[in-house]
């Protein structure tokens, strides 16, 4: 029998982004009755009561429709979302930022749109009102600033106009009881430290897109979380294509790494993980790391967000986070290769 890691079901959050992006099993567009309802039912059956989305994900309406179809009061779940990025028209030279692999299953209503940025208080209010209306509940358990580093890369970031007013609005919303927590939803761990330096005392949770290759920076975030009194969320724990590959990533077909098509450096990194893990699937490594973080840093690492379009995969994910085993020699070799920190607790 595998050793059971005591990761409570309350730690797991169902990520809704694939309700918008798909693709569902068999390809084609996402259908609420066929694809979304069974997943929401499976999550509820497992005991999961928290759901994570974003304006950009094109997914919250599908969650709300599934809750309605299941006759579930949306106020009985916790719903957290993200702001700053919204869907706009592809006009005046605007092009779709999402990789094609992220767009194959989106419903027709969202086709021909792209992600844009509105960091003004009025724009954020509109984004959050849309999210609240689409999921159907009366309040938001959390709102995260969605990928400011992406804005910096795409169109530039001015902290005084893009971040500080947004934070001020979210603080007002939190004080009014419309938002319970203020967070970050990011792919670049270093931004957490930048944020807490610029906006001290604001952060309730830091959501970071996760895979074991960012364990070093993640340990630094956990240290900061203890000092600055915020919690940490691991996002994207269906392990991403990068952690479900069954062949050498150096020569595998195109795959997504951190929501972008992997470049040569990222392929080389994943290839090193692949060969050290040997017969241990990368999937199991990611699951074990996530579970060990939850067990060894209780009170700090409080959410594991997983997303899938297959109910059985959701059940498997919960099981693997609790039970996936990595042999001691693999842990030792990963540490010797400095792919994970030498002080990371593997028990």
C-alpha positions in Angstrom: 0.0 0.0 0.0 1.4 3.5 -0.8 2.0 5.9 2.0 -0.9 8.3 2.4 -0.1 12.0 2.6 -2.7 13.8 4.8 -3.7 16.4 2.3 -7.2 17.5 3.2 -9.8 17.7 0.4 -10.3 21.4 1.4 -6.8 22.0 0.0 -8.0 21.1 -3.5 -9.5 23.8 -5.8 -11.0 23.0 -9.2 -9.6 25.3 -11.9 -12.2 26.2 -14.5 -9.9 27.5 -17.3 -10.4 24.4 -19.5 -14.2 25.0 -19.4 -13.3 27.9 -21.6 -10.2 26.7 -23.5 -10.9 23.0 -23.7 -10.3 20.9 -25.6 -12.7 18.3 -24.3 -12.1 14.5 -24.8 -12.4 13.8 -28.5 -11.8 17.4 -29.5 -14.3 20.0 -30.7 -15.9 22.7 -28.6 -16.7 22.5 -24.9 -20.4 21.5 -24.2 -21.7 22.4 -20.7 -24.1 19.4 -20.4 -21.7 16.9 -21.8 -18.4 18.1 -20.4 -18.7 20.6 -17.6 -21.6 19.2 -15.6 -19.9 15.8 -15.0 -16.7 17.5 -13.9 -18.5 19.8 -11.5 -20.4 16.9 -10.1 -17.2 14.9 -9.7 -15.6 17.7 -7.9 -18.5 18.1 -5.5 -18.6 14.3 -5.0 -15.0 14.4 -3.9 -15.7 17.1 -1.4 -14.2 20.0 -3.4 -16.0 23.2 -2.7 -13.7 25.8 -4.1 -13.5 26.8 -7.8 -11.0 29.1 -9.5 -11.5 31.1 -12.7 -10.7 34.4 -14.5 -12.3 36.8 -16.9 -9.7 35.7 -19.5 -10.5 32.0 -19.2 -13.9 32.4 -20.9 -15.1 29.8 -18.4 -17.1 31.3 -15.5 -20.5 31.2 -17.4 -20.0 27.5 -18.0 -19.4 26.9 -14.3 -22.6 28.9 -13.5 -24.6 27.0 -16.0 -23.3 23.7 -14.6 -24.2 24.7 -11.0 -27.7 25.7 -12.2 -28.1 22.4 -14.0 -27.1 20.5 -10.8 -29.4 22.6 -8.7 -26.4 23.7 -6.6 -26.7 27.1 -4.8 -23.6 29.0 -6.0 -23.4 30.6 -2.5 -22.5 27.2 -1.1 -19.2 27.1 -2.9 -16.2 29.3 -2.7 -15.4 31.0 -6.0 -12.2 33.0 -6.7 -11.3 34.7 -9.9 -8.7 37.1 -11.5 -8.8 40.6 -12.9 -6.8 43.0 -15.1 -7.1 40.9 -18.2 -10.3 40.9 -20.1 -11.7 39.8 -23.5 -11.8 42.4 -26.3 -12.2 42.6 -30.0 -9.3 41.9 -32.4 -9.3 45.4 -33.9 -6.7 48.1 -34.4 -3.9 45.5 -34.7 -4.9 43.5 -31.7 -4.1 39.8 -32.1 -4.9 36.7 -30.0 -2.2 36.2 -27.4 -3.2 32.7 -26.4 -1.3 29.8 -28.1 -3.4 27.9 -30.6 -3.2 24.8 -28.4 -5.1 26.8 -25.8 -7.9 27.7 -28.2 -9.0 24.5 -29.8 -12.1 23.9 -27.6 -13.4 27.4 -26.8 -17.1 27.9 -27.3 -18.1 29.8 -30.5 -19.2 32.8 -28.4 -15.6 33.5 -27.4 -14.0 33.0 -30.8 -12.6 36.1 -32.5 -11.8 37.8 -29.2 -8.4 38.2 -27.5 -7.0 39.2 -24.1 -6.6 42.9 -23.4 -5.8 44.9 -20.3 -7.9 47.2 -18.2 -6.4 48.0 -14.8 -8.6 51.0 -14.0 -10.9 50.7 -11.0 -14.0 51.1 -13.3 -12.7 48.4 -15.6 -11.9 46.0 -12.7 -15.4 46.6 -11.2 -17.0 45.6 -14.6 -14.8 42.5 -14.8 -15.7 41.4 -11.3 -19.4 42.1 -11.8 -19.4 39.9 -14.9 -17.7 37.1 -13.0 -20.1 37.3 -10.1 -23.1 37.4 -12.4 -21.9 34.5 -14.5 -21.1 32.1 -11.6 -24.3 33.3 -9.9 -23.2 34.0 -6.3 -23.3 37.0 -4.1 -19.6 37.4 -3.3 -16.1 36.4 -4.4 -13.9 34.4 -2.1 -10.8 35.8 -3.7 -9.7 38.1 -6.6 -6.2 37.9 -7.9 -4.3 40.4 -10.1 -3.8 38.3 -13.3 -0.3 38.2 -14.7 1.0 41.7 -14.5 4.4 40.3 -15.8 2.6 39.4 -19.0 1.3 42.9 -19.3 4.8 44.2 -18.8 6.0 42.0 -21.7 3.1 42.6 -24.0 2.3 46.3 -23.7 4.3 47.7 -20.8 3.5 48.1 -17.1 3.4 51.3 -15.1 3.0 50.5 -11.4 1.4 53.8 -10.5 -1.3 53.5 -13.1 -1.6 49.7 -13.6 -1.2 48.2 -10.1 -1.7 50.8 -7.3 -5.2 51.9 -8.4 -6.3 48.3 -8.9 -5.1 47.4 -5.4 -6.9 50.4 -3.9 -10.2 49.3 -5.5 -9.8 45.7 -4.4 -9.1 46.9 -0.8 -12.3 48.9 -0.9 -14.2 45.9 -2.2 -12.6 43.7 0.5 -13.6 46.2 3.2 -17.2 46.2 1.8 -17.4 42.4 2.0 -17.7 42.0 -1.8 -14.3 40.3 -1.9 -12.8 38.2 0.8 -9.2 38.0 -0.2 -6.7 39.8 -2.5 -4.2 37.7 -4.4 -1.9 37.3 -7.3 -2.2 34.9 -10.2 1.1 34.7 -12.0 3.6 32.6 -13.8 6.8 34.4 -12.7 7.6 33.8 -9.0 9.8 36.8 -8.7 6.9 39.1 -9.1 5.6 38.1 -5.6 8.5 39.7 -3.9 8.2 42.8 -6.1 4.5 43.1 -5.2 4.9 42.8 -1.4 7.7 45.4 -1.5 5.6 47.8 -3.5 2.2 47.1 -1.8 3.0 46.0 1.8 0.3 44.4 3.9 -2.1 43.9 0.9 -1.5 40.3 -0.2 -3.7 37.5 1.2 -2.6 34.8 -1.2 -0.1 34.3 -4.0 -1.1 32.0 -6.8 1.8 30.7 -8.8 1.7 28.4 -11.8 3.5 25.3 -10.6 5.8 22.6 -11.7 8.8 21.2 -9.8 11.3 23.2 -11.9 10.3 26.3 -10.0 10.7 24.7 -6.5 13.7 26.9 -5.7 11.9 30.2 -6.2 8.7 28.7 -4.6 10.6 27.9 -1.4 11.5 31.6 -1.3 7.9 32.6 -1.7 6.9 30.3 1.2 9.6 31.9 3.4 8.2 35.3 2.4 4.6 34.1 3.2 5.6 33.3 6.7 7.1 36.7 7.2 4.4 38.7 5.5 1.4 36.7 6.6 0.0 35.5 3.3 -0.8 32.1 1.9 0.4 30.3 -1.3 -1.6 28.6 -4.0 -0.2 26.1 -6.5 -2.0 26.7 -9.8 -2.3 24.4 -12.8 -1.9 21.1 -11.1 -3.1 18.9 -13.8 0.7 19.0 -14.2 0.5 20.6 -17.6 1.6 18.9 -20.8 5.2 19.4 -19.7 4.6 16.9 -16.8 2.5 14.4 -18.6 4.9 13.7 -21.5 5.8 10.0 -22.1 8.8 10.7 -24.3 12.0 12.8 -24.2 10.9 16.5 -24.2 13.9 17.4 -26.2 12.5 15.6 -29.2 8.8 15.4 -28.4 6.2 17.3 -30.5 5.4 20.8 -29.5 4.1 21.1 -26.0 3.1 23.9 -23.6 5.4 24.9 -20.8 3.9 27.6 -18.5 1.1 28.3 -21.0 3.5 29.0 -23.9 5.0 26.6 -26.5 8.2 25.3 -24.9 11.4 26.8 -26.3 14.8 25.0 -26.6 15.9 25.9 -23.1 12.7 24.7 -21.6 12.8 21.5 -23.6 16.4 20.9 -22.3 15.3 21.5 -18.7 12.3 19.1 -19.0 14.6 16.5 -20.7 16.9 16.5 -17.7 13.9 15.8 -15.4 12.7 13.1 -17.8 15.9 11.1 -17.7 16.6 11.4 -14.0 13.0 10.3 -13.2 13.5 7.2 -15.4 10.5 4.9 -14.8 8.9 7.4 -12.4 6.4 9.4 -14.5 6.9 13.1 -14.4 3.3 13.3 -13.5 4.0 11.4 -10.3 6.9 13.7 -9.4 4.8 16.8 -9.8 2.0 15.2 -7.7 4.4 14.1 -4.9 6.0 17.6 -4.8 2.6 19.3 -4.5 1.5 16.9 -1.8 4.7 17.3 0.2 4.4 21.1 0.0 0.9 20.9 1.4 2.0 18.5 4.2 5.3 20.2 5.2 4.0 23.8 5.0 0.6 23.8 6.5 -1.0 27.2 7.0 1.2 28.6 4.2 0.6 26.3 1.2 -3.1 26.1 1.4 -4.5 25.5 -2.1 -3.7 23.1 -4.9 -5.6 24.2 -8.1 -6.2 21.4 -10.6 -7.9 21.6 -14.0 -8.9 18.8 -16.3 -11.7 17.9 -18.8 -11.9 14.3 -17.7 -13.7 13.3 -14.4 -11.5 10.3 -13.9 -8.4 12.5 -14.2 -9.7 14.7 -11.4 -10.1 11.6 -9.1 -6.6 10.5 -10.1 -5.1 13.9 -9.4 -6.4 13.9 -5.8 -5.2 10.4 -5.3 -1.7 11.1 -6.8 -1.2 14.2 -4.7 -1.8 12.1 -1.7 -0.1 8.8 -2.7 2.3 9.2 -5.6 5.8 7.9 -4.6 9.2 8.9 -5.9 12.1 6.5 -5.1 14.8 7.9 -2.8 17.5 7.6 -5.5 15.5 9.8 -7.8 15.1 12.4 -5.1 18.8 12.2 -4.5 19.7 12.6 -8.2 17.3 15.5 -8.7 18.9 17.3 -5.7 22.4 16.5 -6.9 21.6 17.9 -10.3 20.2 21.0 -8.5 16.8 20.6 -10.2 15.1 20.8 -6.9 16.5 22.4 -3.7 18.7 20.3 -1.5 16.7 21.1 1.6 13.3 20.2 0.1 11.6 17.7 2.4 10.9 14.5 0.5 9.0 12.8 3.4 
